[in-house]
Every structure is written in structure tokens, then in C-alpha cells.
Amino acid sequence: MDSSYQLRVIAHIESAFPTKFGVPRQSGLVPDLRARIVFEPPFRNPDALRGLDGFSHLWLIWVFDRAARDTWSPTVRPPRLGGNQRVGVFATRSPFRPNPVGLSSVELERIDGDILYVRGADLVDGTPILDIKPYLPYTDAHPDASGGFAAEPPRPALSVDIPPSLLQCVPEQDRAALAAVLAQDPRPRYQHDPQRLYGFGFAGLEVRFRVSGTRLEVVDIAKP
């Protein structure tokens, strides 16, 4: 039996995040995040999307292209356990897997020609998409399912203070999403230095902040 398969990239996503830092750890955590899925020329055919507008949500199958590596480990340290406890890689959604494939559920906002507009994606800008499938509520949702160590959704961990003068630098349609991303605490779990300055790209801007206790203060928002 052949142990390898060649897959084709059908599309790329255009999101607010140029790097991994700041990206929500799961899809759907920040519903206000908007993104576009742009198909590659061989698949840029509106006929392939016929009937898709009848579905409110989609599954995206994609590649962890920023985390791909030749080796893998049978155990990883998931952020939900503070980054201190090891569990089996197949019990997590870690990007460091035998095959660097991700799965995300997103809301389909609208279709414009052959471009999909979605909400709640947890993907870096330019991430390759391998496939798109409709979300079926009667099979894909299991109300009685158990969630292991991630049974409860992560709650916003921080209160966010963005001075009005800095918030004016952010396009109005992106302000709620930025505040929600920051409230989720994008820092690595092991970093708690209140004097440390963090920064990440968002919607064409560079956002810099520091955290003291449960309060996050944005200190600068500017063009990179």
C-alpha cells in the first residue's frame, strides 16, 4: 500500500494576521474576525460553489505551512494545560503532527463570485487550503460529546485597555475583533513578565501591548 499521497492546494486564505502570533488558538473563538478564501486558478470556478450558499458554516482543511517540519513527537504540551504537561499528539490540535493538517469550522458570511467571505477563522494570512466541506448540524454537532481536558471553551482571560487615540488607528470594522483577540491573551502561556512588551501584526497594523495581572494595556498601534 502506498504510504504517501500528493494533495493539491485549492485556495489560500486572506486574514488579518501576517504571523502566527495573535491568531486565536481555535476557530470560532473570535466570531468578529473576517477573512476571505481566494481559490487558485484551476479551482476558480463558481460552478464548484453551486449550492454552498445554503450552508451557514464550513469546514476548512488546511496546512500548517508555518509549522511544518520533517520530524514529529508522540507527545506535545498543549496551551490549555499551561504548556507544562505532556499529552499524546493525537489528543490535541497541535500543529506539530505527523502530517501538518489543520481543521477549522468557520461561518460563511457570503459568496461573491468565486470568493468566500468567512468569520471566525484561526488561520494566518496566506495559509493553503486543501479542501472545503459544508458543516452539517445533524452529524457534525454532538451535544453529549466529552471534551477531555478542553471540555470548556476558553474564556476571555484579560480586560483590555485600548486608549481612544490608538483605537482610532484601527478600521472601525476591525476594532471589536482586535479587542476580542487581545482578551484571549495571545502570549505564550509561560510568559508572565509585566514589563515585557509584546507585538503582532493585525489588519496591516503593528499592535504593541503589555500585560499586568489580568489587565492588558495597548501602548501603540501603528503602520509597520
C-alpha positions as CSV (number, residue, x, y, z in Angstrom):
1,M,0.0,0.0,0.0
2,D,1.3,3.5,-0.9
3,S,2.0,5.4,2.3
4,S,2.1,8.8,0.7
5,Y,-0.3,10.9,-1.3
6,Q,0.0,14.1,-3.2
7,L,-2.5,16.8,-2.3
8,R,-3.3,20.0,-4.2
9,V,-3.8,23.4,-2.7
10,I,-7.2,24.7,-3.9
11,A,-7.2,28.1,-2.3
12,H,-5.5,30.5,0.2
13,I,-7.0,32.5,3.0
14,E,-6.6,36.2,3.4
15,S,-6.7,37.1,7.1
16,A,-5.7,39.9,9.4
17,F,-2.7,38.0,10.8
18,P,0.7,38.1,8.9
19,T,2.3,35.9,11.5
20,K,1.2,33.1,14.0
21,F,1.4,35.4,17.0
22,G,-2.0,36.7,17.9
23,V,-4.0,34.1,15.9
24,P,-6.8,32.6,18.1
25,R,-5.9,29.1,19.3
26,Q,-9.1,27.7,17.9
27,S,-11.6,28.7,15.2
28,G,-14.8,30.4,16.4
29,L,-13.3,32.0,19.5
30,V,-13.5,35.4,17.8
31,P,-16.6,35.5,15.6
32,D,-15.9,39.1,14.6
33,L,-12.7,38.1,12.7
34,R,-13.3,38.3,9.0
35,A,-11.3,36.6,6.2
36,R,-11.6,35.8,2.5
37,I,-10.9,32.5,0.8
38,V,-9.5,33.0,-2.7
39,F,-9.3,30.0,-5.0
40,E,-6.3,29.1,-7.1
41,P,-6.9,29.4,-10.9
42,P,-7.6,25.7,-11.6
43,F,-10.4,25.8,-9.0
44,R,-11.6,29.3,-9.5
45,N,-14.9,28.2,-10.9
46,P,-18.3,29.4,-9.5
47,D,-19.9,26.2,-10.5
48,A,-17.8,24.4,-7.8
49,L,-19.6,26.6,-5.2
50,R,-23.1,25.9,-6.5
51,G,-25.4,25.3,-3.6
52,L,-22.8,26.3,-0.9
53,D,-24.8,29.4,0.0
54,G,-27.4,27.2,1.6
55,F,-24.9,26.3,4.4
56,S,-24.2,28.7,7.3
57,H,-20.9,27.1,8.3
58,L,-18.0,25.3,6.6
59,W,-15.1,23.0,7.4
60,L,-11.7,24.2,6.2
61,I,-9.0,21.6,5.8
62,W,-5.7,23.3,5.6
63,V,-1.9,23.1,6.0
64,F,0.2,24.3,9.0
65,D,2.7,25.7,6.5
66,R,4.4,27.9,9.1
67,A,4.9,24.9,11.4
68,A,5.8,22.1,9.0
69,R,8.8,20.0,10.0
70,D,10.4,16.7,9.0
71,T,10.2,15.2,12.4
72,W,7.3,14.7,14.9
73,S,6.9,13.9,18.6
74,P,4.3,11.5,20.1
75,T,3.7,14.0,22.9
76,V,3.2,17.8,23.0
77,R,2.5,20.5,25.5
78,P,-1.0,22.0,24.8
79,P,-1.6,25.6,25.9
80,R,-4.8,24.6,27.6
81,L,-2.7,22.7,30.2
82,G,-0.4,25.7,30.7
83,G,2.3,24.4,28.4
84,N,3.6,22.3,31.3
85,Q,2.0,18.9,30.9
86,R,2.6,16.5,28.0
87,V,-0.2,14.6,26.3
88,G,-0.4,12.5,23.2
89,V,-0.3,14.5,19.9
90,F,-3.5,12.9,18.8
91,A,-5.2,14.1,21.9
92,T,-4.5,17.7,20.8
93,R,-4.8,20.1,17.9
94,S,-1.1,20.9,18.0
95,P,0.4,21.9,14.6
96,F,3.4,19.7,15.2
97,R,1.9,16.5,13.9
98,P,3.0,13.6,11.5
99,N,1.1,15.5,8.8
100,P,0.7,19.3,9.4
101,V,-3.0,19.4,8.6
102,G,-5.5,21.7,10.4
103,L,-9.3,21.6,10.6
104,S,-11.4,24.7,11.3
105,S,-15.1,25.4,11.4
106,V,-16.0,28.9,10.1
107,E,-19.1,30.8,9.4
108,L,-19.9,31.5,5.8
109,E,-20.8,35.2,5.6
110,R,-21.3,35.5,1.9
111,I,-20.1,34.4,-1.5
112,D,-19.0,36.9,-4.1
113,G,-18.4,35.2,-7.4
114,D,-15.7,32.7,-6.6
115,I,-14.6,34.3,-3.3
116,L,-15.8,33.1,0.1
117,Y,-16.1,35.6,2.9
118,V,-15.9,33.8,6.3
119,R,-15.9,34.7,10.0
120,G,-14.1,33.2,13.0
121,A,-11.1,31.7,11.2
122,D,-7.9,30.9,13.1
123,L,-5.5,31.0,10.1
124,V,-2.5,33.1,9.3
125,D,-2.8,35.2,6.1
126,G,-1.8,33.1,3.1
127,T,-2.5,29.7,4.7
128,P,-3.0,27.0,2.0
129,I,-6.5,25.4,1.9
130,L,-6.7,21.8,0.8
131,D,-10.4,21.3,0.9
132,I,-13.7,22.9,1.9
133,K,-16.7,20.9,3.1
134,P,-20.2,22.0,4.3
135,Y,-20.9,21.8,8.0
136,L,-23.8,19.5,8.7
137,P,-25.5,20.3,12.1
138,Y,-27.2,16.9,12.4
139,T,-23.9,14.9,12.1
140,D,-21.1,17.4,12.9
141,A,-22.6,18.6,16.2
142,H,-22.7,16.2,19.2
143,P,-24.3,17.9,22.3
144,D,-23.4,15.0,24.5
145,A,-19.7,14.7,23.4
146,S,-17.0,14.8,26.0
147,G,-14.1,17.3,25.6
148,G,-11.3,15.8,27.7
149,F,-9.0,18.5,29.1
150,A,-10.6,21.0,26.8
151,A,-14.2,20.4,27.7
152,E,-15.0,24.1,28.4
153,P,-14.3,26.8,25.8
154,P,-11.5,29.2,26.9
155,R,-13.0,32.4,28.4
156,P,-11.5,35.8,27.8
157,A,-8.6,35.9,30.2
158,L,-7.8,39.6,30.2
159,S,-9.5,43.0,30.4
160,V,-8.3,45.1,27.5
161,D,-7.5,48.8,27.7
162,I,-7.0,50.5,24.3
163,P,-6.7,54.3,24.5
164,P,-9.3,56.0,22.2
165,S,-6.5,57.8,20.4
166,L,-4.9,54.5,19.4
167,L,-8.2,52.8,18.7
168,Q,-8.9,55.4,16.0
169,C,-5.9,54.0,14.1
170,V,-7.9,50.7,13.6
171,P,-10.5,50.5,10.9
172,E,-13.9,50.5,12.6
173,Q,-14.9,47.1,11.2
174,D,-11.8,45.5,12.9
175,R,-12.0,47.1,16.3
176,A,-14.2,44.5,18.0
177,A,-12.2,41.7,16.6
178,L,-8.9,43.2,17.8
179,A,-10.2,43.7,21.3
180,A,-11.5,40.1,21.4
181,V,-8.2,38.7,20.2
182,L,-6.3,40.6,22.9
183,A,-8.8,39.5,25.6
184,Q,-8.0,35.8,24.8
185,D,-4.3,36.5,25.8
186,P,-2.2,35.8,22.8
187,R,1.0,35.5,24.9
188,P,2.8,32.1,25.2
189,R,1.5,30.5,28.4
190,Y,4.9,30.5,30.1
191,Q,5.5,34.3,29.7
192,H,4.2,36.5,32.6
193,D,6.7,39.4,32.7
194,P,4.6,42.6,33.3
195,Q,7.4,44.7,31.9
196,R,7.7,42.8,28.7
197,L,6.4,44.5,25.5
198,Y,4.6,42.2,23.0
199,G,3.6,43.0,19.5
200,F,1.9,41.4,16.5
201,G,0.6,42.3,13.1
202,F,-3.1,42.8,12.7
203,A,-5.0,44.1,9.6
204,G,-1.9,45.9,8.3
205,L,-1.0,47.4,11.6
206,E,1.5,46.6,14.3
207,V,-0.1,46.3,17.8
208,R,2.1,46.6,20.9
209,F,0.9,45.8,24.4
210,R,1.9,44.7,27.9
211,V,0.1,42.7,30.5
212,S,0.0,43.1,34.3
213,G,-2.1,40.6,36.1
214,T,-5.4,40.4,34.3
215,R,-5.1,43.8,32.6
216,L,-3.8,44.2,29.0
217,E,-2.8,47.7,28.0
218,V,-2.2,48.6,24.4
219,V,0.7,51.0,24.2
220,D,1.0,51.5,20.4
221,I,-0.8,50.9,17.2
222,A,0.9,52.0,14.0
223,K,1.8,51.1,10.5
224,P,4.8,48.7,10.4
